[in-house]
Amino acid sequence: MVQRAGDALGIANPYFRVHEGIAGARSTIEGQIYDNFVSYNYLGLNGSPRVSDAAKNAIDRYGTSVSASRIVSGERPIHLALEEKLAAIYRTEDALTLVSGHATNVTVIGHLVGRGDLIVHDALSHNSIVQGALLSGAQRIAFPHNDMDELDRLLGQARSGADRALIVVEGHYSMDGDIPDLARLITIARRHRAHIMVDEAHSLGVLGTKGHGIFEHSDVDPGEIDVWMGTLSKTLSGCGGYIAGSRQLIEYLRYSAPGFVYSVGLPPPIAAAALASLEMMAAEPERIARLQANSARFLKTARAHGLDTGLSIGSAIVPVMTGSSIVAARAADALFARGINVQPIIYPAVPEQGARLRFFISSLHEQEQLDRVARSVAETIAELRDMPVDLTDLANRLAAR
């Protein structure tokens, strides 16, 4: 549907563009250099010499694959070192890495709870959380985004009928760039005897002075959270996911979680890249400070130009709301022609009134670049809002295809 609409509006397909090198603050696409705002390379660690060298050295020592699941093929020291470092971040007893971030949520949520249990998750939760909840067979309730009063009320209604209850939220929401009230969430969970799982995919390296995520940002004891989940594909320059928690939890998952037991172990170069990224994050906190300063600057500048940045707190993710899928798609197309690469988020991925351009900021972006792009976005959207659209003609053309 989106492709047909793009054809009807004369807009080039913005998806699956081929980047010809490392995608940082700038990226080369079809031989042209673009200001790039579609990468999760938040701290600019992907492509850094230390991270790349760590991956190359791991290949020389272990090869490119462990060639089977870890329960079958055995451990590699690089796995254990990475998991120890992740556990230290969250001050937990242990951690476990898996080969897919999406599958981490699906397999862990689907495995930890089941029929007779209750899962309550934020309405804007990532697809992987929803799929895990569906797989589990537990009763599933979505509460309005970040509405702790409603979460409290819904738990009060449903908790007594369930054996166990699990609340799942994200530490930093990738569509809106906002965060939950973690302290309030903990209070609610304890009152209703519910466990808490926090998805840190976009939090690690982004929130907190040390980049340790939502608990550091919120000044909350990480031990209050039962299950920490995150991904290796953003700040940590690799791919895959992780779970951090009690030794009993991790040992249970290590021997029984289908997505771990029946999947190949994390490739050694990926584990090495993630470990080196964690070490660089600790050694170079100025990267985190620069990311946070860049994000705050872009948010402030965008708002100064009259742009609607929605709920964003200005920490790596800044949406620019257009309220129209047509405006968002046209704006992304026009900006690409001006050398700015940003993705439109349109219906049905979001409600029509929630259509937006979504900017991912990194420590590599420059102040001049951020100011210039914010100004260009404001000018482009202003021009497009006055451009007429014959909706009847568009609907007829879509129907004819």
Disulfide bonds with the S-S distance in Angstrom:
none
